[in-house]
Amino acid sequence: MITQDDIFGITDDAAFEAAALEVFRRQAAECPPYREYLALAGVRPEEVRAAREIPFLPIEIFKTHDVYCGGTEPEAVFTSSATTGMTPSRHPMRSLALYERTFRAAFRTFYGEPGQWSLYALLPNYLRRKGSSLVYMADRLIADCGSGGFYLDDYDALLTAMQADPKPKILLGVSYALWDLAERYAPKLENTVIMETGGMKGYREEIPKEEFHKILCGAFGVGAIHSEYGMAELTSQAYSQGGNLFRCPPWMRVTTRDVNDPFDPQPAGTRGGLNIADLANWWSCAFIQTQDVGRVDARGAFVVEGRIDHSDIRGCNLLVQ
């Protein structure tokens, strides 16, 4: 039987394939919303013999059902940000230790040991609400770094602290807050990685990512903008170190599907809805059909190109219907 240690020990496609199938079979039996979705879709789990055949659960189900197979009460429930009148997603987290192990391992994969960095977090809208998995992650990583901190909207204090800090720095900011900082101060930040996440959240206009990154690069005096890709419904994170090209840790894979047929996987390079297999979603559902649109290259790196316009979808969302 596969263990969590096995998940974090994945190093190649064969190991991922074997682990994905075992996680799928357990969750198909033990996660009630996923089991019901598979039954309504006419999928017999015992007939799924390859990872590419595994169906992905629509992410909207996290808003309407408890996607959970932890057996005991979860240690936390992470929620998505939602505008007024919208229902947030809920992701019960049985083990915060597993979440911490996951985000630390993902960070080390792309940035090395946290202790060599100072992490500064500019996440105002996340700090103003409860249940943010991003705030939880940033808080623990700041502690691991041993320097940095949260800054709500005190840009002067943030810039003063960063200027006095001799260590290499990461400025992790929600997109609209980084844009505000760039417009108001245009500070040239030396020895600093600028990492955006979360989008505009309705605070600023949405513009093409390439144009947005060009604005930030010019204001901050850096050559590239890094990005973090995560969400409340996932346990893992992917990172882009420039060019909006995201890479996953070894236990996470992204593929595309036809936006009008969720059971029609697309070949590498084809634009489609993004499906995420996050095997660290151990106690919920590891196979998530997101609302993001993009492309995945032959090596598994992906680009996010936008969101699905639901008025154009004719596909199947069985449990929501």
C-alpha positions as CSV (number, residue, x, y, z in Angstrom):
1,M,0.0,0.0,0.0
2,I,1.3,3.4,-1.0
3,T,2.2,5.9,1.8
4,Q,2.7,9.6,2.0
5,D,6.4,9.1,2.1
6,D,6.1,7.3,-1.3
7,I,4.3,10.4,-2.7
8,F,7.2,12.6,-1.8
9,G,9.7,10.1,-3.1
10,I,8.3,10.2,-6.7
11,T,11.1,10.8,-9.2
12,D,9.9,9.6,-12.5
13,D,6.8,9.0,-14.7
14,A,6.5,5.3,-13.7
15,A,6.4,6.0,-10.0
16,F,3.8,8.8,-10.5
17,E,1.7,6.5,-12.7
18,A,1.6,3.8,-10.0
19,A,1.0,6.2,-7.2
20,A,-1.8,8.0,-9.1
21,L,-3.7,4.8,-9.8
22,E,-3.5,3.7,-6.2
23,V,-4.6,7.1,-4.8
24,F,-7.4,7.1,-7.4
25,R,-8.8,3.7,-6.3
26,R,-8.7,4.6,-2.6
27,Q,-10.4,8.0,-3.2
28,A,-13.0,6.5,-5.6
29,A,-14.1,4.2,-2.8
30,E,-13.7,6.5,0.2
31,C,-14.5,10.1,-1.0
32,P,-18.3,10.3,-1.2
33,P,-18.6,13.2,-3.7
34,Y,-16.0,11.7,-6.0
35,R,-17.6,8.3,-5.8
36,E,-20.9,9.7,-6.7
37,Y,-19.5,11.8,-9.5
38,L,-17.8,8.7,-11.0
39,A,-21.1,6.7,-10.7
40,L,-23.1,9.4,-12.4
41,A,-20.5,9.6,-15.2
42,G,-20.7,5.9,-15.7
43,V,-17.1,5.3,-14.7
44,R,-16.2,2.0,-13.1
45,P,-13.0,2.5,-11.0
46,E,-11.8,-1.1,-11.5
47,E,-11.8,-0.5,-15.2
48,V,-9.4,2.5,-15.0
49,R,-6.0,1.0,-15.8
50,A,-3.9,4.1,-16.6
51,A,-3.5,7.5,-15.0
52,R,-4.6,9.2,-18.3
53,E,-8.0,7.5,-17.8
54,I,-8.6,8.9,-14.4
55,P,-11.6,11.3,-14.4
56,F,-11.1,14.7,-12.7
57,L,-13.6,16.1,-10.3
58,P,-15.0,19.6,-11.2
59,I,-13.6,22.1,-8.8
60,E,-17.1,23.6,-8.2
61,I,-17.9,20.6,-6.1
62,F,-15.7,22.0,-3.3
63,K,-18.4,24.7,-3.0
64,T,-21.4,22.4,-2.6
65,H,-20.0,19.2,-1.0
66,D,-17.5,18.1,1.6
67,V,-14.8,16.7,-0.5
68,Y,-13.1,14.7,2.2
69,C,-12.1,11.1,3.1
70,G,-10.1,11.8,6.2
71,G,-12.2,9.7,8.6
72,T,-11.7,12.0,11.6
73,E,-12.4,15.7,12.0
74,P,-10.1,17.9,9.9
75,E,-7.5,20.0,11.7
76,A,-8.4,23.0,9.5
77,V,-10.7,24.0,6.7
78,F,-9.1,26.2,4.1
79,T,-11.5,28.4,2.0
80,S,-11.2,30.2,-1.2
81,S,-11.5,34.0,-1.6
82,A,-15.0,34.9,-2.9
83,T,-16.6,38.2,-3.9
84,T,-19.8,39.3,-2.2
85,G,-22.6,36.9,-2.9
86,M,-20.4,34.1,-4.1
87,T,-20.0,30.8,-2.2
88,P,-16.3,30.0,-1.3
89,S,-14.8,26.6,-1.8
90,R,-14.0,24.6,1.3
91,H,-11.1,22.2,1.6
92,P,-11.0,20.2,4.8
93,M,-7.4,19.5,5.8
94,R,-7.0,16.5,8.0
95,S,-3.3,17.0,8.7
96,L,-1.7,20.4,8.8
97,A,1.6,18.5,9.1
98,L,1.0,17.1,5.6
99,Y,0.3,20.5,4.2
100,E,3.4,22.0,5.8
101,R,5.5,19.1,4.5
102,T,4.1,19.7,1.0
103,F,4.6,23.4,0.7
104,R,8.1,23.2,2.2
105,A,9.1,20.4,-0.2
106,A,7.7,22.4,-3.2
107,F,9.5,25.5,-2.1
108,R,12.8,23.7,-1.8
109,T,12.3,22.1,-5.2
110,F,12.5,25.5,-6.9
111,Y,14.2,27.9,-4.4
112,G,16.3,25.7,-2.1
113,E,16.4,26.0,1.7
114,P,14.1,28.8,3.1
115,G,16.8,29.8,5.6
116,Q,18.9,31.5,2.8
117,W,16.0,33.9,2.0
118,S,14.0,36.6,3.7
119,L,10.3,36.4,2.7
120,Y,8.2,39.5,2.6
121,A,4.4,39.0,2.1
122,L,2.1,41.7,0.7
123,L,-1.2,39.9,0.8
124,P,-3.8,42.4,2.1
125,N,-7.0,40.8,1.0
126,Y,-5.9,37.4,2.3
127,L,-5.0,38.7,5.7
128,R,-8.4,40.3,6.1
129,R,-10.2,37.0,6.0
130,K,-10.0,33.7,7.8
131,G,-9.2,30.3,6.3
132,S,-6.5,31.3,3.8
133,S,-4.1,28.5,2.9
134,L,-1.8,31.0,1.3
135,V,-1.5,33.1,4.5
136,Y,-0.8,29.8,6.5
137,M,1.9,28.9,4.0
138,A,3.5,32.3,4.0
139,D,3.5,32.5,7.8
140,R,5.3,29.2,8.2
141,L,7.8,30.0,5.4
142,I,8.6,33.4,7.0
143,A,9.4,31.5,10.2
144,D,11.5,29.1,8.3
145,C,13.4,31.9,6.7
146,G,13.9,33.6,10.0
147,S,13.4,37.1,8.5
148,G,10.8,39.0,6.5
149,G,7.2,39.4,7.6
150,F,3.7,40.4,6.6
151,Y,2.8,43.9,5.5
152,L,-0.9,44.8,5.1
153,D,-0.6,48.1,3.2
154,D,2.3,49.9,4.9
155,Y,4.5,50.2,1.9
156,D,6.9,52.6,3.6
157,A,7.6,50.1,6.4
158,L,8.0,47.3,3.8
159,L,10.5,49.1,1.7
160,T,12.5,50.3,4.7
161,A,12.7,46.8,6.0
162,M,13.7,45.3,2.7
163,Q,16.4,48.0,2.1
164,A,18.0,47.2,5.5
165,D,17.9,43.4,4.9
166,P,21.2,42.0,3.6
167,K,19.8,38.6,2.7
168,P,18.4,37.6,-0.7
169,K,14.7,38.4,-0.6
170,I,11.4,37.2,-2.0
171,L,8.6,39.7,-2.2
172,L,5.4,37.5,-2.4
173,G,2.5,39.7,-3.3
174,V,-1.1,39.5,-4.6
175,S,-1.0,40.9,-8.1
176,Y,-3.0,44.1,-7.5
177,A,-1.0,45.1,-4.4
178,L,2.3,44.7,-6.4
179,W,0.8,46.9,-9.1
180,D,-0.1,49.5,-6.4
181,L,3.4,49.4,-5.0
182,A,4.9,49.7,-8.5
183,E,2.8,52.7,-9.4
184,R,3.2,54.6,-6.1
185,Y,6.8,54.0,-5.4
186,A,8.5,52.3,-8.4
187,P,11.3,51.1,-6.0
188,K,14.4,49.5,-7.5
189,L,14.7,46.3,-5.5
190,E,18.1,44.7,-5.4
191,N,18.8,41.1,-4.7
192,T,15.1,40.5,-4.7
193,V,12.7,38.0,-6.4
194,I,9.3,39.5,-7.1
195,M,6.7,36.7,-6.9
196,E,3.0,37.4,-7.8
197,T,0.0,35.3,-6.9
198,G,-3.7,35.5,-6.7
199,G,-4.7,37.9,-9.5
200,M,-6.4,41.2,-9.3
201,K,-9.4,40.1,-7.1
202,G,-11.6,42.8,-8.6
203,Y,-9.4,45.6,-7.3
204,R,-7.7,46.4,-10.6
205,E,-8.4,45.8,-14.3
206,E,-7.3,42.5,-15.7
207,I,-4.6,42.9,-18.3
208,P,-2.6,40.4,-20.2
209,K,0.0,38.7,-18.0
210,E,2.9,39.7,-20.3
211,E,1.9,43.3,-20.1
212,F,1.5,43.2,-16.3
213,H,4.9,41.6,-15.8
214,K,6.5,44.2,-18.0
215,I,5.1,47.0,-15.8
216,L,6.4,45.3,-12.7
217,C,9.8,44.6,-14.2
218,G,10.2,48.2,-15.2
219,A,9.1,49.5,-11.8
220,F,11.1,47.2,-9.6
221,G,14.2,46.9,-11.8
222,V,14.1,43.2,-12.2
223,G,14.5,41.0,-15.3
224,A,11.6,38.6,-14.7
225,I,8.6,38.1,-12.5
226,H,8.1,34.9,-10.6
227,S,4.7,33.5,-9.8
228,E,3.1,31.0,-7.4
229,Y,0.2,28.9,-8.6
230,G,-1.9,27.4,-5.8
231,M,-5.5,27.4,-4.6
232,A,-7.5,26.4,-1.6
233,E,-8.6,23.2,-3.2
234,L,-5.0,22.0,-3.7
235,T,-2.3,21.0,-1.2
236,S,0.6,21.6,-3.6
237,Q,1.9,24.7,-5.4
238,A,3.5,25.2,-8.8
239,Y,6.0,28.0,-9.5
240,S,7.0,30.1,-12.4
241,Q,10.5,31.6,-12.4
242,G,9.7,33.8,-15.4
243,G,7.6,34.0,-18.5
244,N,4.4,32.7,-16.8
245,L,5.7,29.1,-17.4
246,F,4.9,27.0,-14.3
247,R,6.6,23.9,-13.2
248,C,5.2,21.3,-10.8
249,P,6.9,19.4,-8.0
250,P,7.3,15.7,-8.9
251,W,4.0,14.5,-7.2
252,M,1.9,17.0,-9.1
253,R,1.0,16.9,-12.8
254,V,-1.1,19.2,-15.1
255,T,-2.8,18.2,-18.3
256,T,-5.5,19.8,-20.5
257,R,-9.0,18.8,-21.5
258,D,-11.5,19.9,-24.1
259,V,-13.5,22.7,-22.3
260,N,-16.8,21.3,-23.8
261,D,-16.0,17.6,-22.9
262,P,-14.4,17.1,-19.5
263,F,-13.7,13.4,-20.4
264,D,-11.7,14.3,-23.6
265,P,-8.0,14.8,-22.7
266,Q,-5.9,17.0,-25.0
267,P,-2.4,16.4,-26.3
268,A,0.6,18.5,-25.2
269,G,0.5,22.0,-26.7
270,T,-3.2,22.1,-27.2
271,R,-5.2,24.9,-25.4
272,G,-7.8,23.6,-23.0
273,G,-9.1,23.5,-19.5
274,L,-6.4,22.6,-16.9
275,N,-6.7,19.4,-15.0
276,I,-4.5,19.0,-11.9
277,A,-3.4,15.7,-10.3
278,D,-2.1,16.7,-6.9
279,L,-1.3,13.5,-5.0
280,A,-0.7,15.5,-1.8
281,N,-4.5,15.9,-1.8
282,W,-4.4,12.7,0.2
283,W,-7.5,13.1,2.3
284,S,-9.8,14.9,-0.3
285,C,-9.6,14.4,-4.1
286,A,-6.3,14.4,-5.9
287,F,-7.8,14.9,-9.4
288,I,-9.2,18.3,-9.9
289,Q,-10.8,19.8,-13.0
290,T,-10.0,23.6,-12.7
291,Q,-11.6,26.6,-14.3
292,D,-8.3,27.8,-15.7
293,V,-7.4,27.6,-19.4
294,G,-3.9,27.1,-20.7
295,R,-1.4,24.9,-22.4
296,V,0.9,22.2,-21.2
297,D,4.1,21.4,-23.0
298,A,5.7,18.0,-23.6
299,R,7.7,18.3,-20.4
300,G,4.7,19.0,-18.2
301,A,5.3,22.8,-17.7
302,F,2.2,24.9,-18.2
303,V,1.0,28.4,-19.0
304,V,-2.2,29.8,-17.7
305,E,-4.0,31.9,-20.4
306,G,-7.2,32.8,-18.6
307,R,-10.4,31.4,-17.1
308,I,-13.3,29.4,-18.7
309,D,-16.3,31.5,-19.7
310,H,-19.1,29.3,-18.3
311,S,-21.6,30.7,-20.8
312,D,-19.6,28.9,-23.5
313,I,-19.5,25.5,-21.8
314,R,-21.7,22.7,-22.9
315,G,-19.9,20.0,-20.9
316,C,-20.8,17.8,-18.0
317,N,-20.9,19.0,-14.4
318,L,-23.0,16.2,-13.0
319,L,-23.0,16.9,-9.2
320,V,-23.6,20.6,-9.7
321,Q,-26.5,19.9,-12.0
